Amino acid sequence: MPYGQPSHDRPANGRIAKAFSLQIVARVLGLVASIGTVTLTTRHLGPEAYGHLTTAVIFVNLWTSLTELGIGAVIVRRVTSGTGELDRLVRVNSGMAILYCVPLGVVSGVTGWLIYHDSKQVVGMILIVSGSLVLTTLATCFDPVFLTHVRFGAVAAADLTGRVGSLAATLVLVNMHAPIVWFAVVQLVPPAVTLVIEAVAAHRIIDARPVFAPGEAWELLRESLPQTGVLIIGVLYWRADGLILSLRSTASEVGAYGLAYNLAFNATVISTLYLSSSLSTMTALYSGDRHAFARFVTRSMEALGFIGAPIAVVGLVLSPQLITLFGSAEFREAGGLTLGLLLVAVALTFLTAVLSQALFAAHDQVFLLRLNIANMTLNIVLNWFLAPHFGARGAGAALVASEVVGLAVATVRLARRSPYRTPWLFALRLAIPTAAAGGVAYVLDGLPVLVTGCAAAVVYIAVDLVVGPMRLATIKAMVVSRRSAPEPDDGTGLGTVDVDVDAHAPADPPTPAPPTPGPLSGRAEYRALAAAAAALLWQWARDPITPVAAVVARFERFGPTGALFIAVSSFFLLSMRQSFTVPGTFGFSLAQTLLLGGAILWVMTAIAGYGRRPSDLAVLFAVMGYVAGSLLAYGHALGAGLGEISIQASDHYTLNDVCVLGIVLFFVVVLRSERGLRLALAGLVLGGTVSAMFGIIQYGTGMDLAPLFHLPGMKASDFQLVTDLTRQGLDRPQGSAGHPLELSAVLTLLVPLAFALVFNARARRARTWPWVICLGIIVFGALVTVSRSFVVGVVAAVVVMCWRWPIQRLATLIVSGVIVVGGGLLAGIKVMTALVQTFLGSSTDPSIASRGTGIAYVKAHYQQHLWFGEGVGVYPSLKLPVLDDQYLSRLMEAGVVGLVSYVIAVAIALYLALRASASRDAPLAELAGGISGSVAALAVIGLILDIGGFIQMWTLTWILVAVSGVVYRLYREQARAAAGPPLVTVDGPRPRPAVV
């Protein structure tokens, strides 16, 4: 936009709606994380220590009005009115912020030391928390960028990530039993995260490098002084009570008030969101129709009063139980009634906020400023006299009193400025369902507080629908009135009219149905079926290709036939226990038989000259190197001499390694498109979903359904079946795997693949909900195994995948994970607590100790067979110490040569998938990212699990290697297609003539 010209480009409605939705979702999720942070902190510190922390935070928050100085609003006003250039104003503001942010933090720390010099803990925490002023001052410089461009994705992500980061840091500190001073450091996490995210996002939009221009900075500062005064008054009004309480009462009272305040005022998000969406409507109505304005304000008062009344009454009854739930019993005495009073104050703020916004829309800002100053003075005076005698309860009572006074004065003022009148009849009728809800809460006081609250809410709504003032029709009318807008006029003065063209058209005459044959007798029906079957067999005998081609064509509607075959084989690999074998196949399972059969078929077609030649040379050479390492180890072991049991084991494992080459060849030859690759991954994810469901059912009911899932005629063996394997008092299910550890590892590798299928479907504009359901089942199935490998593997996958993600996706994933874990811990879910205890008790875990024994054995004996090992599969047959480490196992069985070949194969697969994730084709890039995450998880899990000892994991390992090569080939093909054919120069070499 040229400087000096007003901006005529208004943000589109969809963009505004998206920005508003982002803020709502981020705010709601952030509140959940904040409540979790407060709960963990209060339970860990107790009332007195939490009071010291609250004192430091409240004191530093008094200075937050000086971090922004109202300059952001001035910049936005200048830019939108065409009197300023966004880039220049933001750069000037950044330069000014750099100059005064550090002095602001120093002033805060020094004044805190002067006021609280008797408490070293409080002074130390004030000095730490004052650092947040520096960070916040710098971060607020970028707010005008997002306000002007209506881009709130980075703002929402920063707020949400900061809150989640605080929750994560608090979890760590609580588990470490850290001292109180470290909880002050947690206060630096949100502003630091906000500064980094918003700075990066702002620099992508404009040039935001700081500029030091004293003249321009002074003009901005002088224009923002009135706004700064309003900000200072607001901060003093909401923070003075805590400051006075810290000076006139005890630390325990401050802690109780801080907990109650944090819990109660989370509810103000309701009024904030409502009023932010109705300000423009109020302003327009006041300018156009004063009576419509009065009706709109009345409906707003009714709507927020309907929400606030049960919060005040039921909250006052249940406040002791709520403060105990989110804090502890130590907070109940001082914080119980305090929380109730603050909830009443919150309900009053719903109403005063509506009236204040109405006065603002009526251009009565001067009166509002005077009213705020008077209310602030009244609040400070009441707190000063009530705090020494009543503590936190006195502060709550002072806030209620000041809100009542503000509500009364604002009501009188608005009635003089407009036709608005207080809806007293609505209030009287609303008292009936409110009293009923309060009575239910009082009677059910002995039940869990969440149950009581839900029962009170149900009664409140039910009684209101019967005798209360709010009806479904009333709510619908309010929503329609807020959403509806006048139809655009087309210039004729008639507006727009909806006409149903087909409503008056004559109906087509009905088509007579064809005559249906009468029923056949039993003998005639059998003769007809036999004749049809004979004709069909005769047709197949004369032309067997056509019927087969017709069947194949039907299957090809769902995808390439070869990819479907691979998908079915992959499904049976993970959904069916591999202890069920196909007769006559030397002990191979159904999935192994299908995959090896497909590989043999390809070899035969290649020999006949009809098969495609594989072009994924990097993957093929890597797998061939691995197989060569196994064969060298096998030959070396036979030459050195083995026992009969060891020879049998080595034969079996070496044969499996050789079959790996055939499986990889089959995958890379058959999968030729993104659709085929997607089908193969879908087969894996669906099979893992079935296995996870078996595990969940076994965990919840004790019934193991996996042994029932197999085809008739298959041989059953209980070689891999494990029973009575518990951890932290929980029975760990194994699903369709051979061991709970294998189930956890398989599902861990499937999480990135399921994640990729979700976003692949989203990129293709297809349905995502089936894959979201699969992802949820897989994650829950992995959690009930109570295995460390799941957490470690998922973290490794996210670290690899997140480099290609938008920041909103990463923030959403982190928030969801923290909410699930934090909510599970707060709710006392056994799976979550057992998983945490598994990590905390790693030092005493027998499995960790056994790994240490295995590592010691390897250190002492690996040099005996340094280069080629003692033979593939020989180590477990000798009943030596358990290694639970794929790399050490490969070193002992195949030596350095075999270990290097395995590491190279995994590294090449990871490299190829990462390269392919940079594809410009979004669906293919999502699949490549998921494959890279799975390979990364595989590489990490190999450090804590002997992958080669489990059929599903071992086969899945080489499938991932194969699909890495496939996705890289597809990426290269798309890149070459996008680049176009190579240029041919005149002087270039000429093609040779064809030889006949």
Stockholm file with secondary structure:
# STOCKHOLM 1.0

chainA/1-996         MPYGQPSHDRPANGRIAKAFSLQIVARVLGLVASIGTVTLTTRHLGPEAYGHLTTAVIFVNLWTSLTELGIGAVIVRRVTSGTGELDRLVRVNSGMAILYCVPLGVVSGVTGWLIYHDSKQVVGMILIVSGSLVLTTLATCFDPVFLTHVRFGAVAAADLTGRVGSLAATLVLVNMHAPIVWFAVVQLVPPAVTLVIEAVAAHRIIDARPVFAPGEAWELLRESLPQTGVLIIGVLYWRADGLILSLRSTASEVGAYGLAYNLAFNATVISTLYLSSSLSTMTALYSGDRHAFARFVTRSMEALGFIGAPIAVVGLVLSPQLITLFGSAEFREAGGLTLGLLLVAVALTFLTAVLSQALFAAHDQVFLLRLNIANMTLNIVLNWFLAPHFGARGAGAALVASEVVGLAVATVRLARRSPYRTPWLFALRLAIPTAAAGGVAYVLDGLPVLVTGCAAAVVYIAVDLVVGPMRLATIKAMVVSRRSAPEPDDGTGLGTVDVDVDAHAPADPPTPAPPTPGPLSGRAEYRALAAAAAALLWQWARDPITPVAAVVARFERFGPTGALFIAVSSFFLLSMRQSFTVPGTFGFSLAQTLLLGGAILWVMTAIAGYGRRPSDLAVLFAVMGYVAGSLLAYGHALGAGLGEISIQASDHYTLNDVCVLGIVLFFVVVLRSERGLRLALAGLVLGGTVSAMFGIIQYGTGMDLAPLFHLPGMKASDFQLVTDLTRQGLDRPQGSAGHPLELSAVLTLLVPLAFALVFNARARRARTWPWVICLGIIVFGALVTVSRSFVVGVVAAVVVMCWRWPIQRLATLIVSGVIVVGGGLLAGIKVMTALVQTFLGSSTDPSIASRGTGIAYVKAHYQQHLWFGEGVGVYPSLKLPVLDDQYLSRLMEAGVVGLVSYVIAVAIALYLALRASASRDAPLAELAGGISGSVAALAVIGLILDIGGFIQMWTLTWILVAVSGVVYRLYREQARAAAGPPLVTVDGPRPRPAVV
#=GR chainA/1-996 SS CCTTSCCCCCCCHHHHHHHHHHHHHHHHHHHHHHHHHHHHHHHHHHHHHHHHHHHHHHHHHTTTHHHHTTHHHHHHHHHHHTSSCHHHHHHHHHHHHHHHHHHHHHHHHHHHHHHSTTCHHHHHHHHHHTHHHHHHHHHGGGHHHHHHHTCCHHHHHHHHHHHHHHHHHHHHHHHHTCCHHHHHHHTTHHHHHHHHHHHHHHHHHSCCCCCCCHHHHHHHHHHTHHHHHHHHHHHHHHHHHHHHHHHHSCHHHHHHHHHHHHHHGGGHHHHHHHHHTTHHHHHHHHHHCHHHHHHHHHHHHHHHHHHHHHHHHHHHHHHHHHHHHHSCGGGHHHHHHHHHHHHHHHHHHHHHHHHHHHHHHTTCHHHHHHHHHHHHHHHHHHHHHHHHHHTHHHHHHHHHHHHHHHHHHHHHHHHHHSSCCCCHHHHHHHHHHHHHHHHHHHHTTTSCHHHHHHHHHHHHHHHHHHHSSCCHHHHHHHHHHHHCCCCCCCSSSSCCCCCCGGGSSCCCCCCCCCCCCCCCCHHHHHHHHHHHHHHHHHHHHHCSHHHHHHHHHHHTTTSCHHHHHHHHHHHHHHHSCTTSBCTTSTTCBHHHHHHHHHHHHHHHHHHHTCSCCCCCHHHHHHHHHHHHHHHHHHHHHHHHCCCHHHHHHHHHHHHHHHHHHHHHHHHHHHCCSHHHHHHHHHHHHHHHHHHHHHHHHHHHHCCCCGGGCSCTTCBCCCSSCCCSCEETTEECCCTTSSSHHHHHHHHHHHHHHHHHHHHHHHHTTCCCHHHHHHHHHHHHHHHTTTCHHHHHHHHHHHHHHGGGSCHHHHHHHHHHHHHHHHHHHHHTCHHHHHHHHHHHTGGGCHHHHHHHHHHHHHHHHGGGGTTTCSCTTHHHHTTCCCCCCHHHHHHHHHHHHHHHHHHHHHHHHHHHHHHHTTCSSHHHHHHHHHHHHHHHHHHHHTTTSCGGGCHHHHHHHHHHHHHHHHHHHHHHHHHHHHHCSCCCCTTSCCCCCCCC
#=GC SS_cons         CCTTSCCCCCCCHHHHHHHHHHHHHHHHHHHHHHHHHHHHHHHHHHHHHHHHHHHHHHHHHTTTHHHHTTHHHHHHHHHHHTSSCHHHHHHHHHHHHHHHHHHHHHHHHHHHHHHSTTCHHHHHHHHHHTHHHHHHHHHGGGHHHHHHHTCCHHHHHHHHHHHHHHHHHHHHHHHHTCCHHHHHHHTTHHHHHHHHHHHHHHHHHSCCCCCCCHHHHHHHHHHTHHHHHHHHHHHHHHHHHHHHHHHHSCHHHHHHHHHHHHHHGGGHHHHHHHHHTTHHHHHHHHHHCHHHHHHHHHHHHHHHHHHHHHHHHHHHHHHHHHHHHHSCGGGHHHHHHHHHHHHHHHHHHHHHHHHHHHHHHTTCHHHHHHHHHHHHHHHHHHHHHHHHHHTHHHHHHHHHHHHHHHHHHHHHHHHHHSSCCCCHHHHHHHHHHHHHHHHHHHHTTTSCHHHHHHHHHHHHHHHHHHHSSCCHHHHHHHHHHHHCCCCCCCSSSSCCCCCCGGGSSCCCCCCCCCCCCCCCCHHHHHHHHHHHHHHHHHHHHHCSHHHHHHHHHHHTTTSCHHHHHHHHHHHHHHHSCTTSBCTTSTTCBHHHHHHHHHHHHHHHHHHHTCSCCCCCHHHHHHHHHHHHHHHHHHHHHHHHCCCHHHHHHHHHHHHHHHHHHHHHHHHHHHCCSHHHHHHHHHHHHHHHHHHHHHHHHHHHHCCCCGGGCSCTTCBCCCSSCCCSCEETTEECCCTTSSSHHHHHHHHHHHHHHHHHHHHHHHHTTCCCHHHHHHHHHHHHHHHTTTCHHHHHHHHHHHHHHGGGSCHHHHHHHHHHHHHHHHHHHHHTCHHHHHHHHHHHTGGGCHHHHHHHHHHHHHHHHGGGGTTTCSCTTHHHHTTCCCCCCHHHHHHHHHHHHHHHHHHHHHHHHHHHHHHHTTCSSHHHHHHHHHHHHHHHHHHHHTTTSCGGGCHHHHHHHHHHHHHHHHHHHHHHHHHHHHHCSCCCCTTSCCCCCCCC
//
